[in-house]
């Protein structure tokens, strides 16, 4: 399970996706919607923060 988290004007956003592709898509959507400090944590615990340039 990939966990996506970030912040918006209402507070913390926390979501989960089954695949990295789906997590990257959602993370990009959050950034486009104005969220900040968006990150993805993969099943091994690795934190991904630079996904805007990565291919899906």
C-alpha positions in Angstrom: 0.0 0.0 0.0 1.3 3.5 -0.9 0.4 6.3 1.4 0.0 9.8 0.1 0.0 12.8 2.5 0.1 16.5 2.3 -1.5 19.7 3.6 -4.2 22.0 2.4 -6.0 24.9 3.9 -8.3 22.5 5.8 -5.4 20.6 7.3 -3.8 17.2 6.7 -4.7 15.2 3.6 -4.0 11.4 3.9 -4.9 8.9 1.2 -3.8 5.3 0.2 -3.4 3.7 -3.2 -2.5 0.1 -4.2 0.0 0.9 -6.9 2.8 3.5 -7.3 1.2 4.6 -10.6 -2.1 5.4 -8.8 -0.2 7.1 -5.9 1.8 9.3 -8.3 -1.3 10.3 -10.1 -3.1 11.3 -6.9 0.0 13.1 -5.6 0.2 15.2 -8.8 -3.5 16.0 -8.5 -3.1 17.2 -4.9 -0.2 19.5 -5.9 -2.2 20.8 -8.8 -5.1 21.5 -6.4 -2.8 23.6 -4.2 -1.7 21.1 -1.5 1.9 21.5 -0.2 4.4 19.1 1.4 2.9 16.2 -0.6 4.8 13.0 -0.2 4.3 9.3 -1.0 5.5 6.6 1.4 6.0 3.2 -0.3 5.6 -0.2 1.3 9.3 -0.3 2.2 9.0 3.0 4.1 10.8 5.0 1.4 9.6 8.6 1.1 9.1 10.1 -2.3 8.7 13.8 -2.6 9.8 14.6 -6.2 7.1 13.1 -8.4 6.1 16.0 -10.5 8.7 15.0 -13.2 8.5 11.3 -12.9 6.7 9.2 -15.6 3.6 7.4 -14.5 
